Amino acid sequence: MRQTVGKKLRFDVFKRDQFQCVYCGATPSESVLLEVDHVHPVAAGGTNDIDNLVTACFACNRGKGAEPLTTVPQSLEEKAALVQEREAQIRAYYEVLEQRRARKDEELWAVADIFMERFNEDSILRSRLSSIRMFLERLSFYDVLEAMEIAADKKHSPNPCFTYFCGICWRKIKRANGEEV
Ligand SMILES: [Zn+2]
């Protein structure tokens, strides 16, 4: 296994790139192992500076002709190191996914809270949560939050308020797509 970059630095590069191959988007799995690629090759004077390193899967890093990992003859030690590396990558990738999900949930409830507090409700319809989640996928958190603040300010009952909120969000999406508003 060719690995010239230490584990700490390697995983810092993976984290920065969200554990995604920058060339094909592959993420760690039983069949995908990530490596670090020197943008400016070592042979041409490239360094191990983090700015010179990107996340690349085995196939992209070694070229299409590279033999699959399983057919490369390995010593027991190399095999054990490979399994350990794969497991560490998958574990760290799941942590990143979990953090991303937690952040999305926090954003969702921050927007929903404005609505619930405005109308003194301690719950919100599932369909409304789905709408907010969908807008958060397509707009920035601050755009969605601002839309709810404006709607809560203007409308004095839940249904018109939520409809107004959706209207603002759709206008923002259309504007971002360059459509007439
Ligand atoms: Zn790749």
Boltz pocket constraint, residues with backbone or C-beta under 6 A from the ligand:
constraints:
  - pocket:
      binder: B
      contacts: [[A, 21], [A, 22], [A, 23], [A, 24], [A, 25], [A, 26], [A, 56], [A, 57], [A, 58], [A, 59], [A, 60], [A, 61]]
      max_distance: 6.0
